[in-house]
Amino acid sequence: MWEFIGQRDTVPAAPAATVEELRAQLSLCDGEESDTLLLGLLRQAQGAIEARTQRLLSPRAVQLAYRGDGAAVNLHACPVNSIASVEVNAEPVTGARLCAFGIRPRLTLPGAASGELVVTADCGYSAEELPPELKMLVLELAADLYEHRESQAETSLTENRSFKMVCDLYMVYEVN
């Protein structure tokens, strides 16, 4: 069985929501806050959602690393749009097949292998495919981060229920 050991992403070209959409969410006028601050909040919100759900909300290249053995591995990022390369112990593997349907994308190798597996893939929702609930959650969470950016409490004084509720709908669970 393959054990997930890490992920490297390229930075998405653009977050799942725009600075203009966040300005509208916050009822801010143009120039009222810097684009840099608002973009940072959008990226922070998107990162939190992606970490919880293992769904990438913007397209990007991803490297997924595993250690172990087997003929198939459940990938820890979705959606997977295409596989660029598969390597076992730094040797290229040909003939691997992707099944991107179901709860978690699954990569089947042409035979059993062991050691270190690295999968390089293009992952993430396009702007047209992104579920509207997730886009709205990015805006809601970024707005919440903006409104509470000066909070100094060690723990959250409020729980963002939308974050938990929507993320739980889109969580990718391991099924053996």
Secondary structure, DSSP 8 states (H G I E B T S, - for coil): -EEEEEEEE---SS-SS-HHHHHHHHT--TTSS-HHHHHHHHHHHHHHHHHHH-B-SS-EEEEEEEEEEEEEEE-SSB-EEEEEEEEETTEE--S-EEE--SSS-EEEEEEEEEEEEEEEEEES--TTTS-HHHHHHHHHHHHHHHHTTT---SS-SS--HHHHHHHHHH------
